[in-house]
Each structure stands twice: as structure tokens, then as C-alpha cells.
Amino acid sequence: MALEPTLERSAYLSADSFAREKERIFYCEWMCVGREEEIPNPGDYLLLDVVGESLLVVRSKDNRLHAHYNVCRHRGSQLVLGVDPKPSATDLRAGPSGGFTSGIRCPYHAWTYGLTGELRTAPFLEDGDGFCKEEFSLFGIGVETWGGFVFVHLGGSGDTPVRTLAEQLGGAPQRVHRYPLAELRIARRLVYQVAANWKVILENYNECYHCGPVHPELCKVVPAFKQKGGMDLDWDRGVPHREGAWTFTMSGTTHRRPFAGLNEDELIRHKGELIYPNFMCSLSAEHAAAFTVWPQGPGQTTVICDFLFHPDEMAEPGFDPMDAVEFWDITNRQDWVICESVQRGMASRVFTHGFYAPMENLSLDIRRYIRDRLDG
């Protein structure tokens, strides 16, 4: 079987390519930006920097989520100051960026908006004489949820049809419908700064040809990763653990109980989903590792990894997620080291493009995904 070429070198290194991706992908697709539990109460908000755009996701008084550009309609001031919406170091931050009390008040001239985005007051201005409050609502953003995850849509580029979130998720909800994702809660968060293109990270997630050389600890739990580079794995059914193991920890076991309602395979196998452009979710029988990928430029990406557990387990005396967290942290850091090596190697003058081996067929998806959205 012939090797398939990857995307060309410039797709991973060029500022022009990244600028096109911003316009044709990140501004035109649903992006996962967090969990509903991070904004549990009316008035709570998340301040987000999504590929250079400052956004607010707010919970309104009727308990619904709304999203707005962080831009006042009067003179363009940011409504909420600050540019560090997510932690920049390893940390747990499963909560809101802040809270609004009576409304969203611009710090410049005190124009004040409701949580749903409508202009409520503009000092010394009344309707009439060319001014109408209804024409000055905040610039809105699409917001939807699935499995407790929050997705935003920045509105497209004008000539690109907007897919629904359900269309973008494809078959993922059905494949993982027995996992109680919406019920889970964040027990720990790790944040990584990775000196690699976002596509390198997603391609790496989507194959296990590298697992034997890169992840010795992981392969002790899942020996099948070393067999033919994972070529014969049934990804939809889930990857098998070694005999006696059933979750992603150093021992392959834990004292935590499996999620209720899983089938026989899911009790002893591991599943994973990649939802372009920025969401990866790996599912064990009693926890989930959810990754959101935040592109910062052609050679820099922030990756946030949330560890999700059932609240009943988290309420148990002595609950400690660190057996899973430490195992994943080792695996993640191994991935980031090799992804950064790929990024540096692609910068060589001799590199034009790489190749996909047959066992990396799933990584071919990103080539099709990018070419479809960037017109070839």
C-alpha cells in the first residue's frame, strides 16, 4: 500500500496559512471552550480568547447560556478587561472568570447591557433623534452544549454555510451515549503550552503508530498499541487493556467504581473521540480526559486537559484523582515533546511534506478536513 502524503510544509509553519485557518475554520466551526459547570449561576461568565477574539459566555437569569463578543457597541471598548481567560500554568480552575450583578457595564462610558446582550441604558441618551436602543445590542455568538461541554460559533465568514453543532459532532454522541458526560465534574485541570502547530497535536492524537516508541507506560496498560502500530485495533469498540486492567492508571486499575450503564466492552476498554477543530475526549470506565486545543499561532498551541469524574465518586471520603492525572500527565508530556520535535523538524529546508503509513489512516482525516475548508 502506497504511503499517503501529509499536508504540505507551509500548512504547519506559515503565518499566511494560519490566518486562512482563522477565517475559514476557527471562525466558521463550533469550538469547544469549556464546561457548563464552570458558569453554574446566573451572572457567571467566562472570559475567553478564541484565536485572538475576546468573547464572553454568560449564564442569564433564566439559566440559559449566551455568548457575546467582548466589545461595546459605543466606541469598541472591551466590556471586561483582561486577556488571560484561561490559566497559563498547571492549575485547577473549574469556575467562572467572574460574575455580573445587575448587567454588563462598559467601563468606558457606562453603557450597560443585559446578560442576554440587549442595551439597557446609555447615560444621557434616550430613544429618538436617530438613537434606538434595540439597534445597539451586543454582537452575539452562537452557543450550544453537548455532554456538559460548551461550544461557541463566531458566526462564519459570510460565504460559508454554518453547520449545526449536531452535524459537526457527527456520530460521536451515539458512540459514547452510555457515558454520563453531562453529569461529570472537573476534579483537576492541567494546562500545557506546546510549541507545535495545532494540526500536529490532532494528528498525533488520531494514531497509535507512535505509541510503542513514545509511550512505554501506556503500552504496559495497553500492549495492543505495540502490535503492528495499532493497525488492527477496533477503535469504535474501544482499545483493550492488558489482562486484569480496565482503566488508564499506572496499575490499570483503581478503587473508583465504573460509570453505571456501560456495556461489557466499555467496562474493560478505552474509547476516544476527536471532534475537529479543537476537541479530544478519551474515555475510561470511571473517568474522562477532555482536551481543548487553543491555537495561538502557526507554531504555538495551548492545550487544556480536564479530568472528569462522577460527582458521587468525588463525594466519597478520600477521593483522589491523582492516579489517573499522573498517568495522563506522563503520557501528555511525552506527546508534547515529540510534537515539538516534529514542528522543529518540519522547519528544515529539506522538508517539503511528510507521509502517512497505513496504520495512520485516521490522521488522513485532517488532510481532507483542511483542504475542504481552505479550497484545496
C-alpha positions in Angstrom: 0.0 0.0 0.0 1.5 3.4 -1.0 2.2 6.0 1.6 -0.1 9.0 1.5 1.4 12.5 1.7 0.5 14.8 4.6 -0.3 18.4 4.1 2.5 20.5 2.7 5.1 22.1 5.0 3.6 25.6 4.8 0.3 24.3 6.4 2.2 23.8 9.6 4.7 26.7 9.5 3.2 29.6 7.6 1.6 32.7 9.2 -0.5 33.1 6.0 -1.8 29.5 6.3 -2.7 30.1 10.0 -4.5 33.4 9.0 -6.6 31.5 6.5 -7.4 28.8 9.1 -8.7 31.5 11.4 -11.1 32.8 8.8 -12.2 29.5 7.2 -12.1 27.2 10.2 -11.9 28.7 13.7 -14.4 31.5 12.8 -16.7 29.1 10.9 -16.8 26.0 13.1 -18.1 25.2 16.6 -15.2 25.5 19.1 -15.3 23.7 22.5 -14.4 26.3 25.1 -15.2 24.7 28.5 -17.8 23.0 30.7 -21.2 24.2 31.8 -20.2 23.7 35.4 -17.7 26.5 35.1 -20.6 29.0 35.0 -23.2 27.5 37.3 -25.1 30.6 38.5 -26.9 33.5 36.8 -24.5 36.3 36.1 -21.4 34.0 36.0 -19.3 34.4 32.9 -16.2 33.0 31.1 -13.9 35.5 29.5 -12.3 33.7 26.6 -9.6 34.4 24.0 -10.6 32.3 21.0 -7.9 32.6 18.3 -7.4 36.3 19.0 -11.1 37.2 19.6 -12.2 38.2 23.1 -15.5 36.5 24.0 -17.9 36.3 26.9 -20.1 33.3 27.7 -22.7 34.3 30.3 -25.4 32.5 32.2 -28.6 34.5 32.2 -31.3 34.7 34.9 -33.4 32.1 33.1 -30.4 29.7 33.4 -29.6 29.8 29.7 -26.1 30.4 28.2 -25.5 33.3 25.9 -22.3 34.4 24.2 -21.1 37.8 23.0 -18.1 39.5 21.6 -16.4 41.4 24.4 -16.9 44.6 22.5 -19.1 47.6 23.5 -21.3 48.9 20.7 -20.5 52.5 21.5 -16.8 53.0 21.0 -15.4 49.5 20.9 -14.0 49.2 24.4 -13.8 45.8 25.9 -16.6 45.2 28.4 -14.5 43.1 30.6 -10.8 44.0 30.8 -8.1 41.3 30.9 -6.6 38.9 28.4 -5.9 35.9 30.5 -9.2 34.0 30.4 -7.7 30.6 31.0 -4.8 29.6 33.3 -1.4 29.8 31.8 0.2 27.2 34.1 -0.7 23.8 35.5 -3.7 24.6 37.7 -7.2 23.7 38.7 -9.7 26.4 37.7 -13.1 24.9 37.3 -15.1 28.1 37.8 -16.2 31.3 36.3 -13.9 34.1 35.2 -16.2 36.4 37.2 -19.8 37.4 37.8 -22.1 40.2 36.7 -24.7 41.5 39.2 -27.1 44.0 37.5 -25.8 43.7 34.0 -22.7 44.0 31.7 -21.4 47.6 32.2 -18.8 49.1 29.9 -16.0 50.6 31.9 -15.6 53.5 29.4 -18.9 55.3 29.2 -21.1 53.1 31.3 -23.3 51.7 28.6 -25.0 48.8 30.3 -26.3 45.6 28.7 -28.5 42.8 29.9 -27.0 39.4 30.3 -28.7 38.3 27.0 -27.0 41.2 25.2 -29.7 43.9 24.8 -28.7 47.5 25.5 -30.5 48.6 28.7 -29.0 52.1 29.5 -26.8 54.6 27.7 -26.2 57.6 30.0 -27.8 60.8 28.8 -29.2 59.2 25.7 -32.8 58.4 25.1 -34.6 56.7 22.1 -35.3 59.2 19.3 -33.3 61.6 17.2 -31.5 58.8 15.4 -30.8 56.7 18.5 -32.7 53.4 19.2 -31.5 51.0 21.9 -32.8 48.0 20.0 -30.2 48.7 17.3 -27.2 48.5 19.8 -27.3 45.1 21.2 -24.0 43.3 21.7 -22.6 41.3 18.9 -23.9 37.8 19.5 -22.2 34.4 19.1 -23.7 31.0 18.7 -23.5 28.9 21.9 -24.6 25.3 22.3 -23.9 22.4 24.7 -23.4 18.7 24.4 -22.5 16.3 27.2 -21.8 19.2 29.6 -19.3 20.8 27.1 -19.8 24.3 25.9 -19.3 25.1 22.2 -19.3 28.6 20.6 -19.6 29.6 16.9 -18.2 33.0 15.9 -20.6 33.4 13.0 -18.8 32.3 9.9 -17.2 34.2 7.1 -20.4 35.1 5.2 -19.9 32.7 2.3 -19.5 29.5 4.4 -22.7 27.6 5.3 -23.0 27.2 9.1 -23.3 23.6 10.3 -25.3 22.8 13.4 -23.4 21.5 16.3 -25.1 18.2 15.9 -23.8 18.0 12.3 -20.3 18.8 13.4 -20.4 16.2 16.2 -21.4 13.5 13.6 -21.6 10.0 15.1 -19.7 10.8 18.3 -22.8 11.3 20.6 -24.2 7.9 19.6 -20.8 6.1 20.0 -20.4 7.4 23.6 -24.0 7.7 24.7 -23.7 5.3 27.6 -21.1 7.5 29.3 -22.7 10.1 31.6 -20.7 13.0 30.3 -23.2 15.7 31.3 -23.2 14.5 34.9 -19.4 14.5 35.3 -17.4 17.3 37.1 -13.9 18.6 36.8 -11.6 17.3 39.5 -8.3 18.5 38.1 -7.1 20.7 35.2 -3.7 20.6 33.6 -2.6 23.4 31.1 0.2 22.9 28.6 2.0 25.3 26.3 3.1 23.3 23.3 5.5 24.7 20.7 3.8 22.9 17.8 1.1 23.6 15.3 -2.4 22.6 16.4 -2.7 20.1 13.5 0.4 18.2 14.6 -1.3 17.7 18.0 -4.5 16.4 16.5 -2.7 14.1 14.0 -0.7 12.7 16.9 -3.9 12.0 18.9 -5.5 10.2 16.0 -2.9 7.4 15.6 -1.0 5.0 17.8 1.8 4.1 15.4 3.9 6.3 17.7 2.7 4.6 21.0 5.3 1.9 21.1 8.4 4.2 20.8 6.9 7.2 22.7 4.7 5.8 25.5 6.2 2.8 27.4 4.0 3.3 30.4 0.8 3.5 28.3 1.8 0.3 26.4 2.2 -1.6 29.6 -1.5 -0.9 30.2 -2.5 -1.4 26.5 0.0 -3.8 25.0 -2.1 -3.9 21.8 -0.7 -0.4 21.0 2.6 -2.0 20.2 1.2 -4.6 17.8 1.5 -3.6 14.2 1.5 0.0 15.2 -2.2 -0.3 16.3 -3.2 -1.3 12.8 -5.7 -3.9 13.9 -7.4 -2.0 16.7 -11.1 -1.7 16.6 -11.4 2.0 17.6 -15.2 2.1 17.6 -15.4 -0.9 20.0 -12.6 0.6 22.1 -9.0 -0.4 22.8 -8.3 -3.4 25.0 -6.3 -3.2 28.2 -3.9 -6.0 29.3 -5.4 -8.8 31.3 -6.7 -7.5 34.6 -6.5 -3.9 33.7 -9.5 -1.7 32.9 -8.6 2.0 33.2 -5.8 4.5 32.4 -3.7 4.5 35.5 -0.2 3.0 36.1 -1.7 -0.1 37.6 -4.5 -0.3 35.1 -7.0 -0.4 38.0 -8.4 1.9 40.6 -10.7 1.8 43.6 -13.2 4.1 41.9 -16.4 2.5 40.6 -17.1 2.3 36.8 -19.9 4.5 35.4 -23.3 2.9 35.7 -24.8 1.8 32.4 -21.7 0.9 30.4 -21.8 -2.2 28.2 -19.4 -5.1 28.7 -16.8 -3.7 26.3 -16.8 -0.2 27.8 -16.2 -1.7 31.3 -12.8 -3.0 30.2 -11.9 -1.0 27.0 -10.9 2.6 26.4 -12.6 4.9 23.8 -11.6 8.2 22.3 -13.2 10.8 20.1 -11.6 13.6 18.1 -14.0 16.4 17.0 -12.4 18.9 14.7 -11.2 21.5 15.1 -10.3 21.6 18.8 -11.8 18.9 21.0 -10.5 15.5 22.0 -12.1 13.2 24.6 -10.6 10.0 26.0 -13.0 7.8 28.0 -12.1 5.2 30.6 -14.7 3.2 32.5 -14.6 5.7 35.5 -13.1 8.9 34.3 -12.8 11.0 31.2 -9.8 13.1 30.0 -11.1 16.0 27.9 -8.7 18.1 25.9 -9.5 21.5 24.4 -6.9 22.8 21.9 -6.4 26.6 21.7 -4.3 27.6 18.6 -2.1 30.6 19.3 -0.2 30.8 16.1 1.4 28.5 13.4 3.9 27.1 15.9 2.3 27.6 19.3 -0.8 25.9 20.9 -2.3 25.8 24.4 -3.8 22.5 25.4 -6.2 22.3 28.4 -6.8 18.9 29.9 -9.7 18.4 32.2 -10.2 15.3 34.3 -13.8 14.4 34.8 -15.3 12.1 37.4 -18.8 11.3 38.6 -19.8 13.6 41.5 -20.8 10.6 43.6 -17.2 9.4 43.4 -15.9 12.8 44.1 -18.0 13.0 47.3 -16.5 9.8 48.6 -14.2 10.2 51.6 -10.6 10.1 50.5 -11.4 10.7 46.8 -8.1 11.3 45.0 -7.9 11.6 41.2 -4.1 11.6 41.0 -3.6 8.0 39.9 -5.3 9.0 36.6 -3.9 12.5 36.5 -0.3 11.5 36.9 -0.6 8.7 34.3 -2.1 11.1 31.8 0.4 13.8 32.6 3.3 11.5 31.8 1.6 10.4 28.6 0.7 14.0 27.6 4.2 15.3 28.2 5.7 12.5 26.1 3.3 13.6 23.3 4.2 17.3 23.5 7.9 16.5 23.4 7.5 14.6 20.2 5.1 17.1 18.7 7.5 19.9 19.3 10.2 17.7 17.7 8.0 17.3 14.6 7.5 21.1 14.5 11.2 21.8 14.6 12.0 19.2 12.0 9.4 20.5 9.6 11.2 23.8 9.6 14.3 22.2 8.0 15.0 23.4 4.4 14.9 19.7 3.2 11.4 19.0 4.4 8.5 19.5 1.9 5.8 17.2 3.4 5.6 14.0 5.4 3.8 10.7 4.8 1.0 8.7 6.5 1.6 5.0 7.0 -1.3 2.6 6.5 -1.9 2.4 10.3 -2.2 6.2 10.3 -5.3 6.3 8.1 -7.3 8.2 10.7 -4.8 11.0 10.6 -5.6 11.4 6.9 -8.9 12.9 8.1 -7.2 16.2 8.9 -5.8 16.5 5.4 -9.3 16.2 4.0 -10.7 18.5 6.7 -8.2 21.2 6.0 -8.4 21.0 2.2 -12.2 21.0 2.2 -12.3 24.2 4.2 -9.3 26.0 2.5 -10.5 25.3 -1.0 -7.7 22.7 -1.7 
